[in-house]
Amino acid sequence: MGIGMRMRHFAIAFVYAVSGLGLAASGAVLFANSALAAPAKSKQERAAPPAPQPPLAQAAPTGPVRTETITYDAWTVSCRDTPEAKAKKVCSAILAMVAQQQNQRINIGAWIIARNMDGALVSVVQTPQIDIGVLIGKGVELTIGNGKPHQINFHDCNPQRCEALMTMDEATVREALAASNGSAVVKFWKTDGAEFTININSIKGIDKALAAVRS
């Protein structure tokens, strides 16, 4: 699949500021920082986690939009009002994947759950590209809890990051809910063929995050 391929029919509401990944880490295994997990708090009451980048195909909203952000343990849920007064609010959930390097937390990607324009529930897995070099053709493996790995194709890349997207059917949702107190693993391959593994120590709160996105 060519790097220039763009996702179609995909629009997710995010209010996170665009920032660079700042990835300087080397090596095959990185760990998502479990320190992100915390009880539900408002945006004003907590320190913001490192901001992951919004999906590459996202269109910027026009005009001011009222938003609300809540943290459910490892997940941050952002909801916004839609322009149509009768429409429901649109929510998305994000789990930032963070590595510890030289006493600093480095954002190395994110796992995002939202709905596409057709209303289907999807997962987007963002992986680093800068200083890593991603083997596009092999895609990403996402393992939730003790389940089998989900093979996800890349849909988009730029020099900073790549994105893989899969539809979350009911079986995948049940799998995620069953692993709500567990962990997850993201695996992809570098251009030299070496595996690059991100161990997410905790996906706690995914049950509440899914409920918010599906409401």
C-alpha positions in Angstrom: 0.0 0.0 0.0 1.4 3.4 -0.9 2.3 5.8 1.8 0.2 8.5 0.2 -3.1 6.6 0.6 -5.6 8.6 2.6 -8.4 7.3 4.8 -11.9 7.8 3.4 -15.1 8.5 5.2 -13.3 9.1 8.4 -13.9 12.1 10.7 -13.3 12.2 14.4 -13.9 15.1 16.8 -10.7 15.9 18.7 -9.7 19.0 20.7 -6.1 18.0 21.3 -3.4 20.4 20.1 -1.2 19.3 17.2 2.3 18.5 18.6 5.3 16.6 17.3 6.0 13.2 18.7 9.5 14.2 19.7 10.7 10.6 19.5 14.3 10.1 20.1 14.2 6.6 21.8 15.9 3.6 20.2 15.4 -0.1 20.8 12.7 -2.6 20.2 10.6 -2.5 23.4 8.9 0.6 24.9 6.4 0.8 27.7 3.2 2.8 28.0 3.4 4.8 31.2 0.8 3.5 33.7 1.1 6.7 35.6 -1.5 8.2 33.3 -4.2 6.2 35.1 -6.2 8.3 37.5 -9.8 8.6 38.8 -12.2 10.5 36.6 -11.5 14.2 36.8 -12.4 17.3 34.8 -9.9 18.9 32.5 -9.5 21.8 34.9 -8.6 19.5 37.8 -5.8 17.4 36.2 -2.6 18.0 34.4 -2.9 17.3 30.7 -1.1 14.2 29.4 1.3 14.5 26.5 -1.0 15.5 23.6 -1.1 13.0 20.8 -1.7 14.2 17.3 -5.2 14.1 15.7 -5.9 11.7 12.8 -4.2 12.7 9.6 -7.4 12.9 7.7 -9.3 15.1 10.2 -10.9 18.2 8.9 -10.7 21.2 11.3 -14.0 22.3 12.7 -15.4 25.7 11.6 -16.3 28.2 14.3 -16.3 27.8 18.1 -17.4 24.4 19.4 -18.3 23.6 23.0 -16.2 20.6 24.2 -16.0 18.5 27.4 -13.1 16.4 28.5 -13.1 13.6 31.1 -10.4 11.2 32.2 -11.4 7.6 32.9 -8.3 6.0 34.3 -5.9 5.4 31.3 -8.4 7.0 28.8 -9.3 10.6 28.0 -12.7 11.1 26.5 -13.4 14.3 24.6 -17.0 15.2 23.5 -18.2 18.1 21.4 -21.5 19.5 20.4 -22.4 19.0 16.8 -23.4 22.0 14.6 -26.9 20.6 14.2 -29.0 21.4 17.2 -30.9 18.1 17.1 -27.8 15.9 16.6 -26.1 14.1 19.5 -22.7 15.2 20.8 -19.7 13.4 19.3 -17.2 11.7 21.5 -13.8 10.1 21.0 -11.5 8.3 23.5 -7.8 8.3 23.5 -5.1 6.4 25.3 -1.7 8.0 25.0 1.2 5.6 24.6 4.2 7.0 26.5 7.8 5.9 27.0 10.1 6.9 29.8 13.5 8.2 28.6 16.0 10.2 30.6 13.5 11.1 33.3 11.1 12.4 30.6 7.8 11.0 29.3 8.0 10.7 25.5 4.8 10.4 23.5 5.2 7.5 21.1 1.7 7.3 19.7 -1.9 6.7 20.7 -4.9 4.3 20.6 -8.0 6.1 19.6 -11.6 4.9 19.6 -14.3 6.9 17.9 -17.0 6.6 15.2 -16.4 7.3 11.5 -18.8 9.3 9.3 -20.9 6.2 8.7 -21.4 5.7 12.4 -19.2 2.6 12.7 -17.1 2.2 15.8 -13.4 2.2 14.8 -10.0 2.0 16.5 -7.1 4.1 15.2 -3.6 3.1 16.3 -0.9 5.8 15.8 2.7 4.7 15.6 5.9 6.8 15.4 7.6 7.1 12.0 10.3 9.7 12.6 13.7 8.2 13.4 12.1 4.7 13.3 11.1 3.9 9.7 7.9 1.8 9.6 7.5 -1.2 7.3 4.1 -0.2 5.9 3.2 -3.4 4.2 3.1 -5.5 7.5 0.7 -3.1 9.3 0.1 -3.3 13.1 -0.8 -6.0 15.5 -3.0 -5.0 18.4 -3.5 -7.6 21.2 -6.1 -6.7 23.8 -5.8 -8.6 27.1 -5.3 -12.3 26.5 -7.0 -12.2 23.1 -5.6 -13.1 19.7 -3.7 -10.3 17.8 -5.7 -8.1 15.5 -3.9 -7.5 12.3 -4.6 -3.9 11.2 -3.5 -2.3 7.9 -2.0 1.1 7.8 -4.2 3.7 6.1 -2.0 6.8 6.2 1.5 7.9 7.0 3.5 11.2 7.1 7.1 11.8 8.1 6.1 12.0 11.8 3.7 9.1 12.3 1.6 6.3 10.7 -2.0 5.3 11.4 -3.7 2.0 11.2 -7.5 1.6 11.4 -9.9 -1.2 12.1 -13.6 -1.5 12.6 -14.6 -2.6 16.1 -17.3 -5.1 15.8 -19.3 -6.5 18.7 -16.9 -9.3 19.3 -14.0 -6.9 19.5 -16.0 -4.7 21.9 -16.7 -7.7 24.1 -13.1 -8.6 24.1 -12.1 -5.0 25.1 -14.7 -5.0 27.9 -13.5 -8.3 29.2 -9.9 -7.0 29.4 -10.9 -3.7 31.0 -8.6 -4.3 34.0 -5.8 -5.8 31.8 -3.2 -4.7 29.3 -2.6 -4.5 25.6 0.3 -4.8 23.2 0.9 -2.8 20.0 3.5 -4.3 17.6 4.7 -3.2 14.2 7.9 -3.7 12.2 10.7 -1.4 11.2 12.0 -1.2 7.7 14.9 -3.4 8.6 12.5 -6.1 9.6 13.0 -5.8 13.4 9.9 -5.9 15.6 8.9 -2.7 17.6 6.7 -3.5 20.5 4.8 -1.1 22.8 3.5 -2.7 26.0 0.4 -0.8 27.3 0.5 -1.7 31.0 -3.1 -0.8 31.6 -6.2 -0.2 29.5 -8.3 0.4 32.6 -11.3 2.6 31.9 -11.9 1.3 28.4 -15.4 0.2 29.5 -16.4 3.8 30.4 -14.6 5.2 27.4 -16.5 2.8 25.0 -19.8 3.7 26.7 -19.2 7.4 26.2 -18.2 7.0 22.5 -21.2 4.7 21.8 -23.8 6.9 23.6 
